[in-house]
Amino acid sequence: MKITAVLPRQDQASALVDTLKKMGFDRKDMIIAVKDMDFMVDNTIDLKSEREGFGERKPYTDFYLDDAESGILVTLEAPKKELSKIRETMEQCGATNVIQD
């Protein structure tokens, strides 16, 4: 399942990524994107993403139009049994919203 944290600041996103890595999640399995409503969705950029294919950014930003007006989105694919622990970590790192699907 996918879980996404919406964070207002870059230092919070960096702390979350570091914490998730310490929890055993691989950085290449995370998608990090900046979403700002002052720009059109097509102009949203991937930030420090190690994944291939810039075309991946649009589905993530389109999906969160209603849930996240602006911020840094950190998305992670994780097993269902880990989601509550990940959600708690995201909130502790300063997530203003946690979106799970």
N, CA, C and O atoms as a GROMACS GRO file, in nm:
protein
  404
    1MET      N    1   0.083  -0.117   0.000
    1MET     CA    2   0.000   0.000   0.000
    1MET      C    3   0.088   0.125   0.000
    1MET      O    4   0.201   0.123   0.050
    2LYS      N    5   0.034   0.231  -0.057
    2LYS     CA    6   0.107   0.359  -0.060
    2LYS      C    7   0.065   0.445   0.058
    2LYS      O    8  -0.052   0.448   0.097
    3ILE      N    9   0.162   0.513   0.113
    3ILE     CA   10   0.135   0.611   0.218
    3ILE      C   11   0.220   0.734   0.186
    3ILE      O   12   0.337   0.723   0.151
    4THR      N   13   0.158   0.850   0.200
    4THR     CA   14   0.224   0.976   0.164
    4THR      C   15   0.213   1.076   0.278
    4THR      O   16   0.106   1.094   0.336
    5ALA      N   17   0.324   1.138   0.309
    5ALA     CA   18   0.327   1.247   0.407
    5ALA      C   19   0.336   1.379   0.332
    5ALA      O   20   0.411   1.392   0.235
    6VAL      N   21   0.260   1.477   0.379
    6VAL     CA   22   0.269   1.613   0.326
    6VAL      C   23   0.340   1.696   0.432
    6VAL      O   24   0.289   1.713   0.543
    7LEU      N   25   0.457   1.746   0.397
    7LEU     CA   26   0.540   1.820   0.492
    7LEU      C   27   0.561   1.962   0.443
    7LEU      O   28   0.584   1.982   0.324
    8PRO      N   29   0.553   2.061   0.531
    8PRO     CA   30   0.566   2.199   0.488
    8PRO      C   31   0.710   2.245   0.463
    8PRO      O   32   0.732   2.342   0.390
    9ARG      N   33   0.808   2.177   0.522
    9ARG     CA   34   0.946   2.225   0.511
    9ARG      C   35   1.041   2.114   0.466
    9ARG      O   36   1.017   1.995   0.491
   10GLN      N   37   1.148   2.154   0.399
   10GLN     CA   38   1.246   2.057   0.349
   10GLN      C   39   1.318   1.984   0.462
   10GLN      O   40   1.346   1.865   0.449
   11ASP      N   41   1.349   2.052   0.572
   11ASP     CA   42   1.420   1.986   0.681
   11ASP      C   43   1.335   1.874   0.742
   11ASP      O   44   1.389   1.772   0.785
   12GLN      N   45   1.203   1.893   0.745
   12GLN     CA   46   1.114   1.788   0.795
   12GLN      C   47   1.114   1.669   0.700
   12GLN      O   48   1.117   1.554   0.743
   13ALA      N   49   1.112   1.696   0.569
   13ALA     CA   50   1.115   1.589   0.470
   13ALA      C   51   1.246   1.511   0.479
   13ALA      O   52   1.247   1.388   0.471
   14SER      N   53   1.356   1.582   0.496
   14SER     CA   54   1.486   1.516   0.509
   14SER      C   55   1.492   1.428   0.633
   14SER      O   56   1.544   1.316   0.628
   15ALA      N   57   1.438   1.478   0.742
   15ALA     CA   58   1.435   1.399   0.866
   15ALA      C   59   1.350   1.274   0.848
   15ALA      O   60   1.386   1.167   0.896
   16LEU      N   61   1.237   1.288   0.779
   16LEU     CA   62   1.150   1.172   0.755
   16LEU      C   63   1.222   1.068   0.669
   16LEU      O   64   1.218   0.948   0.699
   17VAL      N   65   1.287   1.112   0.562
   17VAL     CA   66   1.359   1.019   0.474
   17VAL      C   67   1.467   0.946   0.554
   17VAL      O   68   1.482   0.824   0.540
   18ASP      N   69   1.542   1.018   0.635
   18ASP     CA   70   1.648   0.955   0.716
   18ASP      C   71   1.589   0.854   0.813
   18ASP      O   72   1.645   0.745   0.831
   19THR      N   73   1.478   0.888   0.876
   19THR     CA   74   1.414   0.798   0.972
   19THR      C   75   1.361   0.673   0.903
   19THR      O   76   1.377   0.562   0.954
   20LEU      N   77   1.299   0.690   0.786
   20LEU     CA   78   1.248   0.574   0.712
   20LEU      C   79   1.363   0.483   0.668
   20LEU      O   80   1.348   0.360   0.668
   21LYS      N   81   1.476   0.542   0.631
   21LYS     CA   82   1.593   0.461   0.595
   21LYS      C   83   1.642   0.381   0.716
   21LYS      O   84   1.679   0.264   0.702
   22LYS      N   85   1.643   0.443   0.833
   22LYS     CA   86   1.684   0.373   0.955
   22LYS      C   87   1.587   0.261   0.991
   22LYS      O   88   1.625   0.162   1.055
   23MET      N   89   1.461   0.276   0.949
   23MET     CA   90   1.360   0.173   0.974
   23MET      C   91   1.372   0.056   0.875
   23MET      O   92   1.302  -0.044   0.888
   24GLY      N   93   1.462   0.070   0.776
   24GLY     CA   94   1.486  -0.039   0.683
   24GLY      C   95   1.428  -0.021   0.544
   24GLY      O   96   1.436  -0.113   0.462
   25PHE      N   97   1.369   0.094   0.516
   25PHE     CA   98   1.314   0.120   0.383
   25PHE      C   99   1.423   0.180   0.295
   25PHE      O  100   1.502   0.262   0.340
   26ASP      N  101   1.425   0.137   0.171
   26ASP     CA  102   1.527   0.181   0.076
   26ASP      C  103   1.489   0.317   0.017
   26ASP      O  104   1.373   0.340  -0.017
   27ARG      N  105   1.585   0.404   0.005
   27ARG     CA  106   1.560   0.539  -0.048
   27ARG      C  107   1.506   0.536  -0.190
   27ARG      O  108   1.425   0.621  -0.227
   28LYS      N  109   1.548   0.439  -0.269
   28LYS     CA  110   1.502   0.432  -0.407
   28LYS      C  111   1.355   0.392  -0.417
   28LYS      O  112   1.295   0.404  -0.524
   29ASP      N  113   1.296   0.345  -0.308
   29ASP     CA  114   1.153   0.310  -0.308
   29ASP      C  115   1.065   0.426  -0.264
   29ASP      O  116   0.943   0.411  -0.255
   30MET      N  117   1.126   0.539  -0.238
   30MET     CA  118   1.051   0.659  -0.200
   30MET      C  119   1.042   0.753  -0.319
   30MET      O  120   1.137   0.766  -0.396
   31ILE      N  121   0.929   0.818  -0.332
   31ILE     CA  122   0.914   0.923  -0.431
   31ILE      C  123   0.893   1.052  -0.355
   31ILE      O  124   0.804   1.062  -0.270
   32ILE      N  125   0.975   1.150  -0.386
   32ILE     CA  126   0.965   1.280  -0.320
   32ILE      C  127   0.935   1.384  -0.426
   32ILE      O  128   1.008   1.396  -0.524
   33ALA      N  129   0.828   1.458  -0.406
   33ALA     CA  130   0.789   1.560  -0.502
   33ALA      C  131   0.747   1.686  -0.428
   33ALA      O  132   0.698   1.681  -0.316
   34VAL      N  133   0.769   1.799  -0.493
   34VAL     CA  134   0.726   1.927  -0.438
   34VAL      C  135   0.596   1.963  -0.506
   34VAL      O  136   0.584   1.957  -0.628
   35LYS      N  137   0.497   2.001  -0.427
   35LYS     CA  138   0.367   2.039  -0.482
   35LYS      C  139   0.332   2.177  -0.432
   35LYS      O  140   0.319   2.199  -0.312
   36ASP      N  141   0.318   2.269  -0.524
   36ASP     CA  142   0.285   2.407  -0.489
   36ASP      C  143   0.175   2.453  -0.582
   36ASP      O  144   0.190   2.448  -0.704
   37MET      N  145   0.064   2.498  -0.526
   37MET     CA  146  -0.050   2.538  -0.607
   37MET      C  147  -0.024   2.665  -0.688
   37MET      O  148  -0.105   2.700  -0.773
   38ASP      N  149   0.086   2.734  -0.663
   38ASP     CA  150   0.121   2.850  -0.744
   38ASP      C  151   0.170   2.808  -0.883
   38ASP      O  152   0.176   2.889  -0.975
   39PHE      N  153   0.204   2.681  -0.897
   39PHE     CA  154   0.249   2.627  -1.025
   39PHE      C  155   0.146   2.526  -1.073
   39PHE      O  156   0.074   2.468  -0.993
   40MET      N  157   0.141   2.506  -1.203
   40MET     CA  158   0.052   2.404  -1.257
   40MET      C  159   0.109   2.267  -1.224
   40MET      O  160   0.230   2.253  -1.204
   41VAL      N  161   0.024   2.167  -1.218
   41VAL     CA  162   0.067   2.032  -1.182
   41VAL      C  163   0.178   1.984  -1.275
   41VAL      O  164   0.270   1.915  -1.230
   42ASP      N  165   0.171   2.017  -1.402
   42ASP     CA  166   0.272   1.970  -1.497
   42ASP      C  167   0.410   2.028  -1.466
   42ASP      O  168   0.510   1.975  -1.514
   43ASN      N  169   0.417   2.135  -1.390
   43ASN     CA  170   0.545   2.195  -1.355
   43ASN      C  171   0.600   2.144  -1.223
   43ASN      O  172   0.710   2.184  -1.183
   44THR      N  173   0.527   2.057  -1.155
   44THR     CA  174   0.574   2.001  -1.030
   44THR      C  175   0.698   1.917  -1.057
   44THR      O  176   0.701   1.841  -1.153
   45ILE      N  177   0.798   1.930  -0.973
   45ILE     CA  178   0.924   1.861  -0.999
   45ILE      C  179   0.949   1.753  -0.895
   45ILE      O  180   0.900   1.761  -0.782
   46ASP      N  181   1.027   1.654  -0.933
   46ASP     CA  182   1.074   1.554  -0.839
   46ASP      C  183   1.196   1.611  -0.768
   46ASP      O  184   1.281   1.673  -0.832
   47LEU      N  185   1.206   1.591  -0.640
   47LEU     CA  186   1.316   1.645  -0.560
   47LEU      C  187   1.398   1.531  -0.504
   47LEU      O  188   1.348   1.453  -0.423
   48LYS      N  189   1.524   1.522  -0.544
   48LYS     CA  190   1.615   1.419  -0.493
   48LYS      C  191   1.559   1.278  -0.512
   48LYS      O  192   1.586   1.191  -0.428
   49SER      N  193   1.485   1.254  -0.615
   49SER     CA  194   1.430   1.121  -0.639
   49SER      C  195   1.531   1.038  -0.716
   49SER      O  196   1.589   1.084  -0.814
   50GLU      N  197   1.551   0.917  -0.671
   50GLU     CA  198   1.644   0.828  -0.737
   50GLU      C  199   1.572   0.732  -0.832
   50GLU      O  200   1.637   0.647  -0.894
   51ARG      N  201   1.442   0.745  -0.844
   51ARG     CA  202   1.366   0.656  -0.931
   51ARG      C  203   1.380   0.701  -1.075
   51ARG      O  204   1.403   0.819  -1.103
   52GLU      N  205   1.367   0.607  -1.165
   52GLU     CA  206   1.377   0.637  -1.307
   52GLU      C  207   1.244   0.688  -1.359
   52GLU      O  208   1.139   0.651  -1.306
   53GLY      N  209   1.246   0.770  -1.460
   53GLY     CA  210   1.126   0.811  -1.529
   53GLY      C  211   1.058   0.931  -1.467
   53GLY      O  212   0.985   0.917  -1.369
   54PHE      N  213   1.080   1.047  -1.524
   54PHE     CA  214   1.016   1.167  -1.473
   54PHE      C  215   0.866   1.165  -1.496
   54PHE      O  216   0.793   1.241  -1.433
   55GLY      N  217   0.818   1.078  -1.585
   55GLY     CA  218   0.674   1.066  -1.611
   55GLY      C  219   0.597   1.016  -1.491
   55GLY      O  220   0.474   1.026  -1.488
   56GLU      N  221   0.667   0.962  -1.390
   56GLU     CA  222   0.600   0.912  -1.270
   56GLU      C  223   0.542   1.023  -1.185
   56GLU      O  224   0.451   0.999  -1.106
   57ARG      N  225   0.592   1.144  -1.200
   57ARG     CA  226   0.551   1.251  -1.110
   57ARG      C  227   0.405   1.291  -1.126
   57ARG      O  228   0.340   1.324  -1.028
   58LYS      N  229   0.353   1.289  -1.248
   58LYS     CA  230   0.218   1.340  -1.271
   58LYS      C  231   0.110   1.260  -1.198
   58LYS      O  232   0.023   1.320  -1.136
   59PRO      N  233   0.112   1.124  -1.203
   59PRO     CA  234   0.008   1.051  -1.131
   59PRO      C  235   0.006   1.081  -0.982
   59PRO      O  236  -0.102   1.087  -0.922
   60TYR      N  237   0.122   1.099  -0.919
   60TYR     CA  238   0.126   1.127  -0.776
   60TYR      C  239   0.072   1.265  -0.744
   60TYR      O  240  -0.002   1.281  -0.647
   61THR      N  241   0.107   1.363  -0.823
   61THR     CA  242   0.059   1.498  -0.793
   61THR      C  243  -0.087   1.515  -0.830
   61THR      O  244  -0.160   1.584  -0.760
   62ASP      N  245  -0.133   1.454  -0.940
   62ASP     CA  246  -0.274   1.462  -0.976
   62ASP      C  247  -0.363   1.399  -0.870
   62ASP      O  248  -0.469   1.452  -0.838
   63PHE      N  249  -0.320   1.287  -0.816
   63PHE     CA  250  -0.400   1.214  -0.719
   63PHE      C  251  -0.423   1.296  -0.592
   63PHE      O  252  -0.528   1.282  -0.528
   64TYR      N  253  -0.328   1.381  -0.556
   64TYR     CA  254  -0.336   1.453  -0.430
   64TYR      C  255  -0.382   1.598  -0.444
   64TYR      O  256  -0.358   1.678  -0.354
   65LEU      N  257  -0.448   1.633  -0.552
   65LEU     CA  258  -0.495   1.770  -0.570
   65LEU      C  259  -0.583   1.817  -0.455
   65LEU      O  260  -0.568   1.930  -0.408
   66ASP      N  261  -0.674   1.733  -0.409
   66ASP     CA  262  -0.766   1.772  -0.302
   66ASP      C  263  -0.705   1.756  -0.162
   66ASP      O  264  -0.741   1.829  -0.070
   67ASP      N  265  -0.614   1.661  -0.147
   67ASP     CA  266  -0.559   1.630  -0.015
   67ASP      C  267  -0.438   1.713   0.023
   67ASP      O  268  -0.408   1.729   0.142
   68ALA      N  269  -0.370   1.767  -0.076
   68ALA     CA  270  -0.247   1.840  -0.047
   68ALA      C  271  -0.238   1.961  -0.137
   68ALA      O  272  -0.209   1.948  -0.256
   69GLU      N  273  -0.261   2.079  -0.081
   69GLU     CA  274  -0.253   2.201  -0.161
   69GLU      C  275  -0.109   2.239  -0.190
   69GLU      O  276  -0.078   2.281  -0.302
   70SER      N  277  -0.022   2.224  -0.094
   70SER     CA  278   0.120   2.255  -0.117
   70SER      C  279   0.203   2.184  -0.013
   70SER      O  280   0.154   2.143   0.092
   71GLY      N  281   0.330   2.170  -0.044
   71GLY     CA  282   0.421   2.104   0.048
   71GLY      C  283   0.511   2.006  -0.024
   71GLY      O  284   0.509   1.995  -0.146
   72ILE      N  285   0.588   1.934   0.056
   72ILE     CA  286   0.676   1.830   0.003
   72ILE      C  287   0.606   1.697   0.032
   72ILE      O  288   0.572   1.668   0.146
   73LEU      N  289   0.586   1.618  -0.074
   73LEU     CA  290   0.520   1.489  -0.061
   73LEU      C  291   0.625   1.379  -0.060
   73LEU      O  292   0.708   1.370  -0.151
   74VAL      N  293   0.621   1.297   0.044
   74VAL     CA  294   0.709   1.181   0.053
   74VAL      C  295   0.619   1.059   0.048
   74VAL      O  296   0.542   1.033   0.140
   75THR      N  297   0.629   0.983  -0.062
   75THR     CA  298   0.545   0.866  -0.084
   75THR      C  299   0.629   0.740  -0.072
   75THR      O  300   0.741   0.733  -0.122
   76LEU      N  301   0.572   0.640  -0.006
   76LEU     CA  302   0.641   0.515   0.018
   76LEU      C  303   0.544   0.400  -0.002
   76LEU      O  304   0.430   0.406   0.045
   77GLU      N  305   0.587   0.297  -0.070
   77GLU     CA  306   0.511   0.173  -0.082
   77GLU      C  307   0.557   0.083   0.031
   77GLU      O  308   0.676   0.055   0.045
   78ALA      N  309   0.461   0.037   0.114
   78ALA     CA  310   0.499  -0.041   0.231
   78ALA      C  311   0.395  -0.150   0.258
   78ALA      O  312   0.280  -0.139   0.214
   79PRO      N  313   0.435  -0.255   0.329
   79PRO     CA  314   0.339  -0.359   0.367
   79PRO      C  315   0.233  -0.303   0.462
   79PRO      O  316   0.260  -0.212   0.540
   80LYS      N  317   0.114  -0.358   0.452
   80LYS     CA  318   0.002  -0.308   0.532
   80LYS      C  319   0.032  -0.313   0.682
   80LYS      O  320  -0.011  -0.224   0.756
   81LYS      N  321   0.104  -0.415   0.727
   81LYS     CA  322   0.132  -0.430   0.870
   81LYS      C  323   0.224  -0.320   0.924
   81LYS      O  324   0.229  -0.298   1.044
   82GLU      N  325   0.296  -0.250   0.836
   82GLU     CA  326   0.389  -0.145   0.876
   82GLU      C  327   0.325  -0.005   0.876
   82GLU      O  328   0.385   0.090   0.926
   83LEU      N  329   0.205   0.008   0.819
   83LEU     CA  330   0.148   0.141   0.794
   83LEU      C  331   0.126   0.224   0.920
   83LEU      O  332   0.151   0.344   0.919
   84SER      N  333   0.079   0.163   1.027
   84SER     CA  334   0.053   0.244   1.147
   84SER      C  335   0.183   0.300   1.205
   84SER      O  336   0.186   0.413   1.253
   85LYS      N  337   0.289   0.221   1.201
   85LYS     CA  338   0.419   0.267   1.250
   85LYS      C  339   0.474   0.379   1.160
   85LYS      O  340   0.530   0.476   1.210
   86ILE      N  341   0.456   0.363   1.030
   86ILE     CA  342   0.503   0.465   0.935
   86ILE      C  343   0.424   0.594   0.952
   86ILE      O  344   0.481   0.702   0.952
   87ARG      N  345   0.291   0.582   0.967
   87ARG     CA  346   0.205   0.699   0.988
   87ARG      C  347   0.249   0.776   1.112
   87ARG      O  348   0.260   0.898   1.109
   88GLU      N  349   0.275   0.705   1.219
   88GLU     CA  350   0.319   0.768   1.343
   88GLU      C  351   0.452   0.840   1.323
   88GLU      O  352   0.471   0.952   1.373
   89THR      N  353   0.543   0.778   1.251
   89THR     CA  354   0.673   0.840   1.222
   89THR      C  355   0.655   0.966   1.139
   89THR      O  356   0.720   1.067   1.165
   90MET      N  357   0.568   0.959   1.038
   90MET     CA  358   0.543   1.076   0.952
   90MET      C  359   0.487   1.192   1.034
   90MET      O  360   0.528   1.307   1.016
   91GLU      N  361   0.395   1.163   1.124
   91GLU     CA  362   0.337   1.268   1.208
   91GLU      C  363   0.441   1.326   1.302
   91GLU      O  364   0.443   1.447   1.325
   92GLN      N  365   0.529   1.242   1.357
   92GLN     CA  366   0.633   1.290   1.447
   92GLN      C  367   0.735   1.379   1.374
   92GLN      O  368   0.796   1.466   1.435
   93CYS      N  369   0.751   1.356   1.245
   93CYS     CA  370   0.844   1.437   1.166
   93CYS      C  371   0.781   1.567   1.116
   93CYS      O  372   0.847   1.647   1.050
   94GLY      N  373   0.653   1.589   1.148
   94GLY     CA  374   0.589   1.716   1.116
   94GLY      C  375   0.492   1.714   1.001
   94GLY      O  376   0.457   1.820   0.949
   95ALA      N  377   0.447   1.597   0.957
   95ALA     CA  378   0.351   1.590   0.846
   95ALA      C  379   0.221   1.662   0.884
   95ALA      O  380   0.165   1.639   0.991
   96THR      N  381   0.176   1.748   0.795
   96THR     CA  382   0.050   1.818   0.818
   96THR      C  383  -0.068   1.732   0.771
   96THR      O  384  -0.182   1.755   0.810
   97ASN      N  385  -0.038   1.634   0.686
   97ASN     CA  386  -0.140   1.542   0.637
   97ASN      C  387  -0.070   1.411   0.600
   97ASN      O  388   0.040   1.412   0.547
   98VAL      N  389  -0.136   1.299   0.629
   98VAL     CA  390  -0.088   1.169   0.588
   98VAL      C  391  -0.198   1.104   0.507
   98VAL      O  392  -0.310   1.085   0.554
   99ILE      N  393  -0.164   1.069   0.383
   99ILE     CA  394  -0.262   1.015   0.289
   99ILE      C  395  -0.228   0.870   0.264
   99ILE      O  396  -0.116   0.836   0.228
  100GLN      N  397  -0.327   0.784   0.283
  100GLN     CA  398  -0.305   0.641   0.268
  100GLN      C  399  -0.401   0.587   0.164
  100GLN      O  400  -0.520   0.620   0.167
  101ASP      N  401  -0.352   0.504   0.072
  101ASP     CA  402  -0.440   0.440  -0.025
  101ASP      C  403  -0.400   0.297  -0.050
  101ASP      O  404  -0.464   0.228  -0.129
   0.00000   0.00000   0.00000
